[in-house]
Each structure stands twice: as structure tokens, then as C-alpha cells.
Amino acid sequence: MRMACLLFVSLAALSAPVLAVDIDGHIGADEWKGARHIADFRQTQPLSGKPGSLHTEAWVLATPKGLAVAFRCDQPANVPRTRQRVQRDFEDQVDRVNLMVDFNGDGRTGYDFVVSSTGGINDAVVTNENQFNKDWDGNWLHAVSEDAEGWTVEILIPWYIAPMHTARDGKRTIGVYLDRVTGSTGERDSWPVASFTLPRFLSEFGRVEVPQYSQSLLAVTPYVSGLYDNVRGRSHFQEGADLLWKPNGQFQLTAALNPDFGQVESDDLVVNFSATETYVSDKRPFFTENQGIFDFSLLDDYSQLVYTRRVGGPSDDGHGAADINAAVKLNGSFGTTSYGVLAADEDGEAGRFFGAARLTHDFGDQSLGMLLTRVDRPWLDREATVLGVDHHWRPTSQLTIASNVVGSDILQSGTHTRGSGGTVIADLEMGDGWRQQWLGMHFGDRLQVNDFGYLERNNFNYGHWEVRKRYTALPADSAYSSHEWRFRIDGLDNDHGLRLRRQLRISRNSNLRDGANEIVQLNVNSAGWDDLLTRGNGALFLPPSVDLVYERISPRHGDWAFKLDAEVESGGLGGNRQFGYNVKFIPTYFVSDAFSVYAGPYYEHTPDWLVWQHDNLIGRFDQHTLLLDAGFDWSIDSRQELRLKLQAIGLDARARGGYRVGVNGRAVASGEPVDDFGVRNLGLQIRYRYELAPLSYLYVVYGRGGYAQDEFAGNTTDALRNSFALRDDEQLLVKLSYRFDI
């Protein structure tokens, strides 16, 4: 504790560097001399390519202190301005600008920097052309000013923000994308004409040549934290530090000593009785800094070969979360080859070792990569090694092909188990709004990547063909500004030839002129087999089913905004003879531009819900769930925020009987007892955050939660009400961290 405090005091007086461009939100003519001036902003939402309805211009200038970009956004009085104050990593539909930079210009990794008209910021890493991960937080400068005719944003991105390839002849070619979003209409105007809704986005950034600059950085972030457990009556204190060293653009090191990997962000509540694991994102700073190099998607939803929530996750001995001794990460490049090395070591006899090594090389219109992971799990006498190779190819201006192959070698108790898999996906832009996609996947039943990675399931073969048509020339009096229709047919079998599903999907994704977004989707599923429900005790045959989904997100108009999700679906043993439904409605009321309150219910009724009991016995239930999602967000000022997040769930499941899986895979009624049950779940967090300096915070967090499964089914409303009595955990956390840039 004393060492951390001394470090705080001794380094706090370090002065900020003097900038060549004054980032004050006012564009001075002299300071932007020599900048590239861009004024040809065109509509990309809707994706019409027409000139933007509001004038926008930008300036891009490379300086020794970083990449400087200025936006001037005209917004006359007849176009409403969104004056809502937003918190970091906001998703609100407000007036904002986006600066995205691919520092290598190779289309592999980009960085997104967002600034709202009220000074709120968001930042994210972009990989796989159009996949955004906003868990990363960078240290960069921004400023905003406003006048009667519009508003202005200035941004400075230090050169040390990301690893970069070596420059040639004193010059560097970077990829740049700029856009401006009008909150009241949802219109997005960008330069160049590129859209993250298309298969190519990163590789379509405009190329800008800038002088070679290099910056070094040594950042030390010591922390101290104290946790009081009010249920168990005990407290815990911890101290440690994160280290970030970037001597140049070609080498960067991140290390964590005695890291505090506790979350100050609360995860959403999930009640999961399925055979597959729920994916949860990771906002821990060590795992978000320079993490893009380790992105190796298996092109299947959230699948990854490096899923960082494994590190410091539930211990193999079952005694809670594992403690971390230390973790280190190296990133760098030589020529057009990039590399990354990650290692983390857990404490104790059950402590695991996680290691990953990544290489990528750019060949112009192709890139090739390799990722090797290794996990040692001594408590389980298990060693897991996984190797993946990925390839991205742009053979023509319209065709994009991505593929990967992966293999695993698991050594457990002296026995090797080896498996393999692979994916290929091809996207073809045909012009006039038409697009086709082909996708094929194979994952063998012996492939195992979840020691370090995340794959919802193995043992399947999947293929689909999809065609899309985009419409942007809608009548001026239409409430919609664009539609995109999608038609897909797919097939899913397990690796032993058992048909799991055939599906026809029809969907429409629409943008409205008031800034709202709307999705309608219909899935028509053939009869098929569920080979996961009984956890390896036989596949169950299920009849055909259908699923209709409607989603609408309406941004703030006046004092209100709302989100609406609704679904009608059949399924279970009855197939289309019975339908269930769920509805979620979350209205938000803005007491002021800085304070908003939201509260709404989620209600679900599944009349034919199948829940595994044991071996091949299945319970059939009539299930009702009621969830309350409520809270508030208060941006006290530019540095302080207070947030309340409350989620409570009440579930009751009334047994309709028990069924065994027969030798032919059909359900056979069983007289064995299957009992009613109920579930109650609570998650409450009140979080205060004060920003002492960039990436330096004081957190005060109160959290309470609990989970209970009752051996009876009562009234759903009563179950929800009784969930507020749960108190498995009640904790108060105070955490102070301060980053010193040396």
C-alpha cells in the first residue's frame, strides 16, 4: 500500500506535452495549414452514396505528437440537436463523429474513436473487416465547441496508441475513415463511401500518406482496492500495477503484477439450462490493450481461439475464481509481419497457465495468420494445445473470401485426443444493392478449443447460401429511409451425418427517418434432431417449428426513448401445435440531458420447454418468466458518473411430464417423477466513478445478488418479488487506480 501511495505522489507532477495543434475544439487556420481537407461526405446510412444532407468537412494532419483530425459539422436551427450527455462507450443515438484509423493500411486492424457533440467518447477495435469490440479504452485527446451554425470537434491520436509496421522512406500509408451521424434522423455521412454493413469495410478505408513519426511511452498504473463482504463479514485488500511500455511503434509490452481482475462492470443476468455456455465480454484493461492481434474468429457467432474470460475464471478445483500471479503481453512487427505473445499464470495448486502466440503477414490483397495456444491445467492432469491458421483474400473488387483451419491436441491422463475443423466464407457484391454469401463449416467431434477459446459446440457441419437486396430510393413521404431484405437457406448436421436442422430465413433490416432501427425475421425450421439436450445420452427427434422476431430501437425524441423486442415461436415436442412468446419493452425517460431513468419488463411464456433431468430423461414444462430491467444513468459532470443497474428474474416451470429418448430417437412418455421448479435471480449494482485523469479512476461500487432454485412452481410475479430477498452476495468495493505516462 505504501509503495503504491508513494508512486502516486512522486509522479503526479509530470507535465503534459506541448502540442503542435491545440486541441480546444476551435479550428484555427494557421494550426491546420498543410492538412488534407476533405469535404466530399456521402450518405452511408442509408447506403445511397448521395451527398450528405448536411454539410460536413474535415481536416487530417500528421504531427509529431499524433494524428490530428478536425470535423466541422453544419447543423442549422431547423435540424434538432441532441444535447444529451453520454458516458464512455455510449451506444446512444446522438449527434457524433467517428474517426477510424488503420495504422498499417492493410485492412487487418482498425481503431474507432467516437466523439459526441456534448463531448462524450467511445473507442473500439475493429477486426475481421467489420467486427467492433468496444471493451478497449485508449488514451487520446478530444475537444468540442458549438455555435449557432453547427459544432466542431478536434481529435489527436498519439502514435503510440497502436502497434505499427515499419515505415518506408520516411513515409507511412494509413487507412482513414471519417463519418458524421445526425442523431435526430440517424443519417450517417462518411468519407470514403464505406459501410460496416458490407463484407469489406476496413480494407475500403481511404489511403492517406503521412510522414513517419515515432513516439515512446512508459505508462504505469498502480492500483489499490478494498472489498468488504457484508454476508461473510470479512474484508480483502489488494494492490498491484499494470505496466505498458511502447519504446516505438514496432514493439509494445503490457504486463500486470498481482493484477486485480475483478469486474467493476456488472454482467447481465442469464438463466441458462441449455447444454451450451453463455458468452460474456471482457472489459479488464490488460485484456483489452493491444488485443486485436489475438482476434481469431472461427466465423461462428462469438467463437474465438482466445477467450480472455477463461483467465481468472472459475478455478479447476471448484473453489471460486482463480487468482492471477502475473500476466504479460508482447506486440510488435517486422516489415509487414505482425506478432503477439500472451502469457498468464494463476496461483495455487489448481492454478492454470495460459499462453498464446500469434503471427500475421500481409501480401497485399491477401493476408495469412497463425495462432498457437497452450493451457496447462495441473489439477485436471490436462494440457491443451490448439493451432489455427487463417487466410483473408480479396481476389476481385467485389469478391471477399475468408477461411481458417484449426486443430487441437488434448493430453489428459496420458492420453492424446486430436480434432480438427475449418470454415470458409465468401461474399460477392453484385451491384445495385445485391449481395450473395456462401458459408461452409466443419468442426469434428474431437475438436476441443474451450480450454482457452470459446466455441458454442463442436461436432457439426454447416452450410448456408444467402442473398441480400438493399433499397435506399424510398419515397420521400415514407417513414423508412432504407430496407435490406435477406433470404437464407441453411443446413446443419452433426459430424456423424445426423440432420440437426434445415432452415429458411427471411428478414428485413430497416432504418427509419426518425433515427429508429427495425428488424423483422422469420425462421422456418424443418424437423430435426437435438443431439445436445441429453448431454450425450441420445439424440432427440423434434418436429418442425417456426420463429418470428420483431425488434425496434427508437432513439430519444423529446424526453423518451424505447427498445421493443417481441418473439412468437413454436417448438418442443409439440412442434407447431403450440406457440410461445416473449416481449421486452424498456422505455427510458430523460429527466434532463444528464439524468435518465429506465425500467421495463421482459415476459416469456414457453408452453413446451424441454429441460434435461439426468441420463436420457427429459422434463417437459410449461414455463413462465418475468424479468425486471431497471436503473438510471447520471452524468454528474464531465468526470463523474453514477449508475444504478437492477435486474431481477422470477421463473416458474410446471411439469407436463417426463420423457425418455427411445431407441429410435423419439420421445417416449415416462412415469418417472419430474417435479415443478422455480428460479429466482437478482443482480443489483450501484457504481460511482470519478475520472482523476485519463484512464485513472476512483470506483465505489455496491453490489448485491443471489440465485435460488426452488422445488416448487408458484406465481411468476411472486417469484420476481421474492427475488429481492436474495442475498448470496453483498459487497462494497473501493478501487483507486492512477495512470502515469512517463
Secondary structure, DSSP 8 states (H G I E B T S, - for coil): -HHHHHHHHHHTT------SS--SS---TTTTTT-EEE---EEEES----B-SS-EEEEEEEETTEEEEEEEEE--TTS--------TT-----SEEEEEEETTSSSSEEEEEEEETTS-EEEEEEETTTEEETT-----EEEEEE-SSEEEEEEEE-GGGS-----BTTEEEEEEEEEEE-TTT--EEEESS--TTSS-SGGGSEEEEEE-----EEEEEEEEEEEEETTTTEEEEEEEEEEEEEEETTEEEEEEES-----SS--------SSS--------HHHHTT-GGG--B-SSTT-BS--GGGTTSB-TTSSSB--EEEEEEEEEEETTEEEEEEEEEE-STT--EEEEEEEEEE-SSEEEEEEEEEEEEGGGTEEEEEEEEEEEE--SSSEEEEEEEEEEEEEETTEEEEEEEEEEEEEEEEETTEEEEEEEEEE-TT---TTTSB-S--SEEEEEEEEEEEE----TTSSEEEEEEEEEEEEEE-TTS-EEEEEEEEEEEEEETTS-EEEEEEEEE--EEESSTTSSS--EEE--EEEEEEEEEEEEETTEEEEEEEEEEE-GGGGGGSEEEEEEEEEEEESSSSEEEEEEEEEEEEEEEEEEEETTEEEEEEEEEEEEEEEEEEE-SSSEEEEEEEEEEEEEEEEEEEEEE-TTS-EEEE-S----EEEEEEEEEEEEEEEEETTEEEEEEEEEEEEEEESS---HHHHHHHHTT--SEEEEEEEEE--EE-
